[in-house]
Amino acid sequence: MRRFELTDAQWEQIAPLLPAQKPRTGRPAEDHRQVLNGMLWILRTGAPWEDLPARYGAVGTVSSRFYRWRKAGVFDRVLQRLQA
């Protein structure tokens, strides 16, 4: 596990807060945990989206999911749970 990534215990606490990943055809969707780790990396480092390491997924995927989750209140609930 890397410095800015969720522990298994943290993941177990917040996974139920995230929207279900729907099965899809074509390219598989990026894993919620991987993407969320990317969001947290951005917040903790203050780096621009363009500097997001590839291990977290495509910049467009991570940033669009971040903005979608922020708008829906999902990201705020995740942060509250992590801070509890």
PyMOL commands that set and color helices and strands:
alter all, ss='L'
color gray80, all
select helices_A, chain A and resi 8-17+32-45+49-51+54-56+59-72+74-83
alter helices_A, ss='H'
color red, helices_A
deselect
rebuild
show_as cartoon
